[in-house]
Structures are given as C-alpha cells and as structure tokens.
C-alpha cells in the first residue's frame, strides 16, 4: 500500500536522523549512511519517489536548499585565512583545480561519449572535495601534520571556490543554449556574472551594516539573514537567469570578510540548518538515483573512476607540490585522498533538474556519474587510506597532545606549562577575550564551541590524545565530555568540577557527565584553582626520581596540588588526588606561595 505524503515526509526525517546517528556511531562520513538509506528507500525499496511526492516543487526545494548550503559554505571563506596558507594549498585550489577539471572533463567526453558541455559540467562539479568528508577521514587515518594540514585546508577552501567555478561553467552551458551567437553568449554570461557579483556584494554590504549597527534585535538576526539571503537569491534570478547561486555565494564571502560583524551565532544557525537540509536533501537525491542507468554505463564508468583516482589526482598533486618541501611519500599520500562530498551531489542534482527543464539531452546522466564518483572515492579511500598511510610511514605516532576546552586563566596556565614540556596543546573558547589572551601568550587557540560543526572542520585533533574540560560552566564541560568521549574514549576525557561536591550538585549533574573522570580529584574545583592563581600561585614542573621522590616532594611543598605527570616515554597522565606517581617522571603541580596559602579558598 502506498504511503501518504505526510508519512513519506516523516520517513525522510526519520531516515535522515537514523543515517546521521549511524555515521556518528560508526565514525563514518555521514554521506555513506545517507546514500545507503536513500537508495534503500528509492530504487531498491521503491517506497520514496521524490518526483511523484514533490512534483513541481522538487526543483524549487532543491534550488533553495543548495542556495543555503552554498551560502553557509561561503561564510567560512576568510581572506586572512587564505593569505596564511602555504603555497601548496593555494596551488591545489587554483592550478590543481583546473588540472582536475580538464582531465575529468576530457575523460567523460572520451569514455562516456558525453557532449563536451555535459562533460565539462561533470568535471567542474567533481573538483570539490569538501571538509564534511575529509575531517572524519583524517581522524581515522591520522596522517602526519603536513598531510593533515594540506588536506583539511584544501577541503575548506575549495568548497566555496569550487562552487563559484562550477557555477560559472554551468551558466556558460545554459546560456550557450539560448545565445544566438558567440558575442551574444559572452554578453549574456557577462550580465549574469555582473548581476551575481554586484548583487552579492550589495546584499552582503547592506546586511553587514544592519548587523553592525544593530538595526535588528538579536532574536531576529538569524531569521533576517536567512530571509535576506533567500530574497537576494530570488531577486537575482529574476533579473538574470541562473545568477542567484552566484549572488548568495558572493554575499556569504562578503559578510565573512566584513570588519566588526559578529557572525558567530549566524554561522552556528546556518550550520544547523545546513545539516538538516543536507540530510533530508541527500535522502531525496539518492532516492532519485537510477541504478539501472548506473549499471548500464558499465566499464566506461569504471574507467572514469580509475582516471579520477589514478590520473587526475596524482597530476593535480604533482603540479601543486612542485618545488615544495614535501617528501615523495607525503605527495603519494596526498595523491590518494580526495573524496567527493555532499556539495557535489547537491549541486549536480540541481543542475541536472535545470538542464532537464530546458530539454538538454542526457541531463539525467549527470547525477548518475557524479554519484558514482562520490561513492567510488569515499568507499575506496575510507577502506584503504589508513593502510596506505602505515605502509608509506606517514601516519603519526601515537598522539600525545592535549585539547583544553576553555581559555580562561586556569586553562592558559596549564597550557603554558604543558608547552614547556613540548607537549602539543591547544585551547578552545567561545569568549573572544579569552581566545585573544591565549593567542597573545603564544598558545594555539580555536575560537568557538569545540563541539560545533565548524569545529568539526576547522579544529585540528590529529595530535590530540587527551581532552580536558576546564570551563567554569558545568554544562559546557558536560557537553565537551559527551562529545569527545565518543571520539577519543571515556578514559581520554576528563572535566574539572565547577563547584563544591555538594549532594544537591551531584544530584543535578547530568548522568553522562558523572560517568567520566573528574579532573584532579573530587576536591579540586575550577573556582579553587582560579582563586589560587589569582593570589599568586604558579604552575611549576619538577623532576622526581629515586633520590627526590613523591613523599619528599610533598613534604617540601605544603599545600601543593599535583596536576599532571609525564613519564620517561613522554606520555602525559592526570594525577588523581594524592596518589603516588611512578618514578622517574616530571611532575606538573600548582604550587602556592605565602599569599595564596594564607588566603581563604
């Protein structure tokens, strides 16, 4: 019996949630479970038929969703971050992108007998890798710092840059169908590009001014940004066909680089909205996939996948890394990892729908080929990258770094002490003032919530072995514990108590928080450590051995609070109360002076 439309919509929502949960549980890129759920509901189970369910609304639904996804991606493109990147990353998103585009385009034309325009569109769509696939893969593979930095920043930057390039290619193809001559084509393309660039800059500037001068109350800002962005998209398309996506992309980039505009809450809102749209949209798009058409392409399609993996990417890396200090093993690893992601699937589906509306022959094949490239690259590279990294000896040794959630005075004091022992350490905080102070003290810092989607893409955890929640806010500590325990395991995550160990406080704390280790013992609280530091206590390191051991140290340092111990192999562990530590070792402790010890806690 066919399901009603409301039930099908509910099924899409439940399936999206289930796919995201499976991805979280198995630590997989979300795109894989979403693909599986969509294919099971669509071509396999024949339960969900998006064209019948949405009818004429399918195109505007996909169109608006892609506009929001591209706008959210553009909000992360900051010029100062690009200027700070190395030459290799800049080459990858310019020269390397063009090489990949040309090789895949020619291969589609030669192997699949695609028209040149459609082949070029496949090549443009598949240049985008994207951070949503790279970040989970890097956590599993754990390549060395050079490889990790190159791949992460390539995915982050090529997302909006590749989207703009793809939009221009698409507009050239669509407008070439309507143009009466080559001159008319370039004139129309110029108008479309001008409307997109000018409209994006104008709307971005106006919206930035409104946010900067607080013309809108805080509770309306997220809604206003979404409404203005969608208005810009619709108005731009009304003035010049197919210019709307370029408008919202430029609008996002303009806002991201406008001075004195706080986009923290807006970016967080757009991340949540994009995650929701991407999940539902990908289920819908995967359900439209024609498995018979996929299988019918046969060996030529497999040949294209081999070209993407073994020719396009290696040549891209060879050109982009020429003259760099990267070792040949690192270049080989970079040549293997370039999974395509959700942006490629969403954009290709939108373009296919647009081309189908204009009667372009073979437009339906665009989605089939792009999905095949996504499935092939993600599955192959997810299964083999760890083994290849070990074989090439470019996988990091067991990580020994520390991530501290919080950049307050206590967190900074501990981070500085750990740095002196050559332990990789970074702090994270949503307070700009704490973040700024950490940077001024030379401590690596991330601004924002450590459990956000933005942190998923930008916060480098490749060297992290321990996570310490040192916020005075117990709810933030609980969120950090819950989030990072799944990634690193409960034994690698600890949180300090935010207040005295009163029965009422214990009863009110989250059960998932109580299951995890309490940092420095039950009697130590954030307030106590902060108060001692404010009164002059200092964090010091002391070498302990058989001649000057644990008991001798405690006798000489009355009121000392042991924090960490580092063994001979450089492995760091948290000291639990006043338990003896293994010798020899280096002890990190909070040592009180006369002012701090005489004061009241």
VOGU-3710 file (C-alpha; in Angstrom, 3 decimals, decimal comma):
1> xxxxxxxxxx> 0,000/0,000/0,000  1,348/3,414/-0,972  2,205/5,743/1,894  0,585/9,141/2,171  2,592/12,316/1,573  2,753/13,283/5,297  4,048/9,820/6,202  6,674/9,970/3,458  7,880/13,342/4,752  8,102/11,877/8,245
11> xxxxxxxxxx> 10,001/8,896/6,816  12,527/11,233/5,178  13,077/12,977/8,509  13,437/9,747/10,478  15,765/8,275/7,852  17,940/11,407/7,891  18,250/11,204/11,653  18,986/7,480/11,572  21,667/7,928/8,905  23,380/10,721/10,842
21> xxxxxxxxxx> 23,234/8,629/14,034  24,771/5,612/12,284  27,533/7,861/10,919  28,213/9,183/14,428  28,113/5,722/15,974  30,464/4,126/13,428  32,587/7,284/12,978  31,941/7,341/9,243  31,435/10,257/6,859  27,700/10,990/7,008
31> xxxxxxxxxx> 27,445/10,774/3,237  27,773/6,969/3,242  24,779/6,129/5,502  22,724/8,856/3,802  23,456/7,261/0,433  22,524/3,807/1,685  19,250/4,982/3,262  18,294/6,960/0,151  19,000/4,070/-2,218  17,107/1,611/0,008
41> xxxxxxxxxx> 14,069/3,894/0,147  14,208/4,821/-3,544  15,426/2,494/-6,298  15,643/-0,629/-4,096  12,506/-0,451/-1,930  10,524/1,801/-4,275  8,993/3,433/-1,194  10,092/7,010/-1,836  9,613/8,557/-5,284  10,647/12,206/-4,935
51> xxxxxxxxxx> 9,304/13,298/-8,340  5,847/11,947/-7,533  5,912/13,221/-3,942  7,047/16,786/-4,619  6,022/17,226/-8,244  6,701/20,755/-9,472  8,006/21,703/-6,003  11,065/19,445/-6,318  13,099/21,937/-8,332  12,500/24,974/-6,050
61> xxxxxxxxxx> 13,096/22,753/-2,987  16,474/21,590/-4,275  17,302/25,054/-5,601  16,675/26,857/-2,302  18,443/24,132/-0,331  21,558/24,376/-2,498  21,476/28,174/-2,145  21,514/27,857/1,663  24,296/25,232/1,555  26,497/27,389/-0,693
71> xxxxxxxxxx> 25,827/30,498/1,410  26,803/28,638/4,596  29,994/27,379/2,952  30,875/30,865/1,724  30,591/32,237/5,277  33,740/30,243/6,150  35,914/31,757/3,391  38,020/34,472/5,019  40,759/36,248/3,081  43,124/36,423/6,042
81> xxxxxxxxxx> 42,997/32,636/6,376  43,794/32,162/2,687  46,762/34,526/2,905  48,144/32,473/5,767  48,044/29,227/3,807  51,037/27,635/2,211  51,834/27,649/-1,468  50,739/24,021/-1,855  47,148/24,711/-0,719  46,881/27,801/-2,913
91> xxxxxxxxxx> 48,094/25,760/-5,876  45,605/22,988/-5,132  42,595/25,330/-5,242  43,794/27,093/-8,398  46,173/25,210/-10,706  45,283/21,823/-9,246  41,553/22,512/-9,549  41,901/23,406/-13,231  44,002/20,313/-13,953  41,417/18,089/-12,262
101> xxxxxxxxxx> 38,639/19,803/-14,197  40,330/19,343/-17,567  41,290/15,697/-17,051  37,865/14,596/-15,789  36,063/16,593/-18,482  38,100/15,071/-21,304  37,696/11,597/-19,780  33,904/11,962/-19,618  33,831/13,052/-23,229  36,137/10,225/-24,392
111> xxxxxxxxxx> 34,979/7,330/-22,211  31,263/8,026/-21,703  30,632/9,784/-25,014  29,169/12,795/-23,230  28,600/16,041/-25,138  31,501/18,452/-24,417  29,280/20,775/-22,377  27,944/17,998/-20,132  31,440/16,516/-19,763  32,734/19,920/-18,686
121> xxxxxxxxxx> 29,963/20,198/-16,097  30,865/16,782/-14,639  34,487/17,904/-14,453  33,544/21,153/-12,711  31,225/19,545/-10,150  33,750/16,868/-9,161  36,630/19,241/-8,355  35,082/19,879/-4,934  36,166/17,561/-2,115  34,732/19,272/0,950
131> xxxxxxxxxx> 35,503/19,252/4,678  32,462/17,143/5,639  34,194/14,088/4,164  37,827/14,989/4,826  37,563/15,687/8,579  36,176/12,261/9,632  38,672/10,514/7,337  41,619/12,389/8,841  40,632/11,371/12,374  40,784/7,722/11,350
141> xxxxxxxxxx> 43,881/7,860/9,123  45,939/10,190/11,373  48,471/11,312/8,729  51,386/13,500/9,729  50,886/17,201/10,296  51,934/18,315/6,792  49,470/15,994/5,042  46,701/16,722/7,514  47,025/20,491/7,137  47,107/20,363/3,333
151> xxxxxxxxxx> 44,052/18,105/3,031  41,992/19,924/5,653  42,597/23,389/4,199  42,145/22,183/0,639  38,702/20,848/1,570  37,735/24,018/3,432  38,829/26,462/0,712  37,830/24,505/-2,377  34,251/24,215/-1,105  33,246/27,842/-1,928
161> xxxxxxxxxx> 35,952/28,413/-4,581  34,989/25,267/-6,461  31,316/26,185/-6,136  31,913/29,567/-7,823  33,911/27,906/-10,599  31,187/25,288/-11,117  28,503/27,987/-11,243  30,378/29,845/-13,972  30,780/26,670/-16,043  27,100/25,834/-15,590
171> xxxxxxxxxx> 25,977/29,329/-16,564  28,158/29,171/-19,675  26,477/25,895/-20,702  22,909/27,051/-20,025  23,366/30,428/-21,653  25,056/28,885/-24,690  21,762/27,104/-25,435  19,902/30,415/-25,537  22,566/32,544/-27,199  22,134/33,415/-30,849
181> xxxxxxxxxx> 25,835/33,967/-31,440  29,166/33,773/-29,620  29,049/37,513/-28,978  25,573/37,216/-27,538  26,732/34,313/-25,353  29,566/36,253/-23,764  27,363/39,313/-23,370  24,681/37,281/-21,570  27,296/35,481/-19,462  28,848/38,823/-18,530
191> xxxxxxxxxx> 25,476/40,212/-17,455  24,745/37,110/-15,368  28,148/37,250/-13,687  27,848/41,012/-13,125  24,400/40,630/-11,522  25,691/37,831/-9,307  28,811/39,713/-8,236  27,114/43,096/-7,770  24,022/41,650/-6,125  26,063/39,518/-3,725
201> xxxxxxxxxx> 28,289/42,441/-2,765  25,325/44,831/-2,350  23,188/42,500/-0,248  26,215/41,393/1,762  27,177/45,005/2,497  23,629/46,045/3,427  23,165/43,044/5,682  26,575/43,620/7,275  25,672/47,258/8,006  22,365/46,167/9,565
211> xxxxxxxxxx> 24,154/43,672/11,806  26,968/46,058/12,716  24,611/48,890/13,666  22,188/46,541/15,428  19,176/47,523/13,355  17,675/44,152/14,237  17,082/42,639/17,680  19,286/39,671/18,464  16,478/37,129/18,344  15,601/38,183/14,759
221> xxxxxxxxxx> 19,114/38,242/13,304  19,299/34,601/12,222  15,872/34,734/10,629  16,679/38,064/8,956  19,905/36,742/7,422  18,057/33,716/6,034  15,200/35,845/4,684  17,534/38,393/3,069  19,688/35,651/1,554  16,679/33,912/0,001
231> xxxxxxxxxx> 15,346/37,283/-1,208  18,677/38,043/-2,842  18,612/34,623/-4,490  15,116/35,118/-5,900  15,631/38,735/-6,980  18,924/37,946/-8,682  17,351/35,081/-10,639  14,505/37,398/-11,667  16,976/39,954/-13,071  19,302/37,448/-14,756
241> xxxxxxxxxx> 18,591/33,732/-15,097  20,840/31,399/-13,085  22,619/34,259/-11,264  21,077/33,548/-7,856  23,549/30,921/-6,674  26,477/33,174/-7,550  24,774/36,027/-5,682  24,363/34,118/-2,406  27,921/32,740/-2,622  29,400/36,222/-3,070
251> xxxxxxxxxx> 27,074/37,526/-0,356  28,426/34,954/2,105  32,041/35,736/1,258  31,390/39,482/1,615  29,796/39,032/5,043  32,590/36,724/6,222  35,219/39,365/5,431  33,391/42,473/6,642  35,016/44,086/9,667  33,324/44,310/13,050
261> xxxxxxxxxx> 30,464/41,993/12,076  29,951/39,201/14,588  28,730/36,150/12,700  29,185/33,607/15,496  25,503/32,940/16,161  24,597/33,260/12,488  27,229/30,713/11,408  26,059/28,323/14,140  22,438/28,699/12,975  23,386/28,175/9,333
271> xxxxxxxxxx> 25,434/25,095/10,274  22,426/23,533/11,982  20,121/24,485/9,112  22,575/23,169/6,511  22,980/19,890/8,408  19,205/19,489/8,428  18,856/20,370/4,743  21,808/18,258/3,658  20,492/15,192/5,475  16,984/15,424/4,068
281> xxxxxxxxxx> 18,131/16,578/0,645  20,622/13,775/0,274  17,997/11,145/1,122  15,740/12,674/-1,557  18,514/12,885/-4,164  19,783/9,360/-3,524  16,216/8,077/-3,845  16,129/9,519/-7,399  19,239/7,613/-8,416  18,698/5,263/-11,366
291> xxxxxxxxxx> 20,617/2,098/-10,505  19,859/0,561/-13,908  21,412/3,566/-15,644  24,391/3,335/-13,293  24,970/-0,330/-14,120  24,312/0,256/-17,823  27,320/2,571/-18,070  29,474/-0,411/-17,140  33,179/-0,441/-17,898  33,432/3,127/-19,259
301> xxxxxxxxxx> 32,179/4,444/-15,908  34,694/2,263/-14,070  37,353/3,666/-16,384  36,337/7,190/-15,397  36,666/6,289/-11,705  40,166/4,951/-12,361  41,073/8,182/-14,162  39,780/10,251/-11,233  41,760/8,206/-8,705  44,949/7,322/-10,556
311> xxxxxxxxxx> 45,472/10,106/-13,121  43,597/13,319/-12,252  44,523/13,457/-8,572  48,194/12,449/-8,937  48,743/15,014/-11,713  46,960/17,647/-9,622  49,270/16,913/-6,671  52,386/16,750/-8,845  51,716/20,208/-10,276  50,623/21,730/-6,961
321> xxxxxxxxxx> 53,535/20,402/-4,881  56,332/21,034/-7,387  59,223/22,705/-5,579  57,700/22,167/-2,134  59,451/20,573/0,831  57,011/17,652/0,946  58,592/14,183/0,837  57,641/11,849/-2,017  55,787/9,649/0,471  53,667/12,624/1,556
331> xxxxxxxxxx> 52,955/13,522/-2,063  51,890/9,947/-2,757  49,514/10,016/0,208  48,045/13,327/-0,947  47,572/11,784/-4,394  45,356/9,096/-2,918  42,993/11,136/-0,730  40,362/13,317/-2,428  36,859/12,058/-1,577  33,963/13,922/-3,123
341> xxxxxxxxxx> 31,186/15,074/-0,848  27,653/16,291/-0,376  28,109/19,646/-2,135  28,962/17,843/-5,390  25,837/15,683/-5,099  23,508/18,587/-4,283  24,855/20,928/-6,951  24,886/18,247/-9,664  21,261/17,313/-8,889  20,166/20,939/-9,129
351> xxxxxxxxxx> 21,999/21,425/-12,415  20,517/18,204/-13,790  16,997/19,368/-12,921  17,666/22,723/-14,586  19,015/21,104/-17,744  16,079/18,686/-17,865  13,673/21,662/-17,745  15,443/23,181/-20,752  15,301/19,889/-22,639  19,053/19,250/-22,635
361> xxxxxxxxxx> 19,699/15,675/-23,881  21,292/13,285/-21,391  20,975/15,647/-18,427  19,867/12,770/-16,203  23,268/11,114/-16,691  24,966/13,973/-14,834  23,652/12,845/-11,435  24,429/9,186/-12,162  28,081/9,885/-12,956  28,623/12,311/-10,067
371> xxxxxxxxxx> 27,070/9,905/-7,557  29,262/7,124/-8,927  32,360/9,296/-8,390  31,209/10,136/-4,849  30,546/6,501/-3,944  33,755/5,268/-5,558  36,100/7,811/-3,978  34,551/7,771/-0,490  34,329/3,979/-0,188  37,732/3,214/-1,728
381> xxxxxxxxxx> 39,623/5,864/0,201  37,862/5,179/3,501  38,817/1,494/3,297  42,420/1,898/2,156  43,833/5,221/3,387  44,877/4,024/6,861  46,754/1,012/5,466  48,446/3,185/2,844  49,500/5,756/5,459  51,075/2,985/7,551
391> xxxxxxxxxx> 52,811/1,482/4,519  54,230/4,860/3,489  55,214/5,606/7,110  53,387/8,942/7,059  50,962/8,057/9,839  51,502/9,870/13,093  52,858/8,022/16,067  50,511/7,633/18,995  49,252/11,190/19,588  50,240/12,830/22,863
401> xxxxxxxxxx> 48,725/16,297/22,575  46,126/17,931/24,802  42,983/19,855/23,896  41,740/22,117/26,689  38,113/23,212/26,434  38,363/26,687/27,928  40,882/29,504/27,523  40,393/31,111/30,929  43,243/31,850/33,352  43,347/28,272/34,675
411> xxxxxxxxxx> 43,368/26,758/31,192  46,073/29,139/29,953  48,302/28,474/32,971  48,097/24,718/32,413  48,575/25,073/28,651  51,730/27,154/29,122  53,191/24,546/31,497  52,433/21,726/29,049  54,025/23,676/26,202  57,280/23,891/28,160
421> xxxxxxxxxx> 57,382/20,068/28,141  56,993/20,078/24,317  53,502/18,619/24,554  51,238/19,789/21,688  48,458/21,768/23,326  45,602/23,943/22,120  42,740/25,679/23,865  39,254/26,477/22,657  36,752/29,010/23,927  33,684/30,899/22,718
431> xxxxxxxxxx> 34,859/34,017/24,601  36,743/36,326/22,252  38,641/37,924/25,135  39,919/34,584/26,448  40,755/33,493/22,888  42,670/36,726/22,273  44,646/36,384/25,515  45,597/32,813/24,661  46,882/33,893/21,240  48,851/36,754/22,816
441> xxxxxxxxxx> 50,507/34,235/25,163  51,558/32,081/22,211  49,057/29,289/22,858  47,362/27,656/19,871  43,673/28,539/20,163  40,351/27,928/18,423  37,525/30,452/18,737  34,104/28,861/19,068  32,368/25,859/20,592  34,543/22,765/20,355
451> xxxxxxxxxx> 31,543/20,537/19,587  30,158/22,624/16,713  30,136/21,652/13,039  32,574/24,496/12,383  34,995/22,912/14,857  34,475/19,571/13,123  36,022/21,127/10,020  38,499/23,641/11,452  39,665/22,260/14,811  42,685/20,024/14,204
461> xxxxxxxxxx> 42,556/16,992/16,500  45,218/14,924/14,727  47,747/15,319/17,572  45,237/15,158/20,433  45,366/12,307/22,937  43,586/13,902/25,913  40,703/16,359/26,217  40,378/18,402/29,410  37,180/20,371/30,048  38,260/23,365/32,137
471> xxxxxxxxxx> 35,313/25,708/31,751  33,675/27,238/34,854  30,359/26,328/33,230  29,480/22,745/34,163  27,009/22,411/31,284  29,721/23,269/28,764  32,002/20,760/30,454  29,282/18,118/30,214  28,806/18,830/26,500  32,550/18,581/25,914
481> xxxxxxxxxx> 32,762/15,304/27,829  29,847/13,821/25,924  31,133/14,944/22,520  34,792/13,977/22,852  34,264/10,742/24,788  32,728/9,296/21,644  35,759/10,328/19,597  38,611/9,507/21,978  37,048/7,163/24,537  35,961/7,915/28,097
491> xxxxxxxxxx> 39,422/7,300/29,550  40,902/10,117/27,476  38,439/12,813/28,539  38,142/14,492/31,938  36,393/17,576/33,308  37,018/19,721/36,335  34,271/20,274/38,876  32,725/23,703/38,546  31,685/23,878/42,204  31,894/22,137/45,540
501> xxxxxxxxxx> 30,934/18,485/45,656  27,609/19,059/47,368  24,899/16,442/47,308  22,496/18,775/45,534  25,092/19,489/42,861  25,818/15,801/42,375  22,155/15,053/42,036  21,636/17,806/39,481  24,572/16,918/37,251  23,967/15,027/34,041
511> xxxxxxxxxx> 24,392/11,250/34,462  26,572/11,081/31,349  28,878/13,681/32,960  29,165/11,764/36,230  30,251/8,629/34,389  33,525/10,266/33,394  36,675/11,119/35,256  36,743/14,225/37,418  39,894/16,220/36,708  42,455/16,461/39,570
521> xxxxxxxxxx> 40,126/14,720/42,022  36,756/15,470/43,591  38,053/18,129/45,971  39,539/20,364/43,265  37,164/22,819/41,612  37,580/25,454/38,952  36,833/28,178/41,488  39,550/26,975/43,863  42,261/26,760/41,184  41,260/30,138/39,745
531> xxxxxxxxxx> 41,356/31,739/43,194  44,800/30,312/43,975  46,220/31,552/40,668  44,757/34,998/41,270  46,513/35,134/44,658  49,911/34,289/43,199  50,087/30,503/42,972  52,070/29,245/39,983  52,186/26,110/37,861  55,652/24,551/38,106
541> xxxxxxxxxx> 57,379/21,459/36,745  59,632/19,328/38,960  61,785/16,336/38,150  61,160/13,392/40,508  63,490/10,394/40,825  64,609/7,824/43,367  66,619/10,429/45,320  63,845/13,029/45,384  60,590/11,127/45,222  56,890/11,662/45,746
551> xxxxxxxxxx> 56,862/11,826/49,540  59,901/14,096/49,667  58,224/16,435/47,217  55,005/16,620/49,253  56,943/17,307/52,457  58,839/20,187/50,850  55,779/21,691/49,142  52,947/22,036/51,621  49,536/22,612/50,041  50,764/21,704/46,567
561> xxxxxxxxxx> 48,127/20,474/44,077  49,583/17,837/41,714  48,118/18,133/38,213  49,968/16,058/35,619  52,834/13,624/35,410  54,958/12,875/32,350  56,827/9,557/32,265  60,153/8,772/30,596  58,456/7,988/27,282  56,847/11,452/27,224
571> xxxxxxxxxx> 53,351/10,115/27,922  51,187/12,505/29,932  48,651/11,425/32,538  46,481/13,233/35,055  47,394/12,914/38,743  44,482/11,545/40,716  44,444/13,146/44,149  47,490/12,454/46,297  48,255/9,009/44,917  51,991/8,234/44,403
581> xxxxxxxxxx> 53,351/8,696/40,897  55,734/6,348/39,039  59,422/7,295/39,163  61,324/8,765/37,450  58,961/11,363/36,000  58,261/15,050/35,555  55,517/16,432/37,785  53,377/19,458/36,923  51,745/20,985/40,000  50,099/24,139/41,278
591> xxxxxxxxxx> 52,439/25,489/43,937  51,135/28,047/46,418  53,179/30,943/47,767  52,641/32,689/51,080  49,879/34,950/49,757  47,908/32,127/48,178  48,351/29,640/51,009  47,365/32,150/53,697  44,251/33,221/51,827  40,868/31,568/52,137
601> x> 39,724/29,159/49,414
//
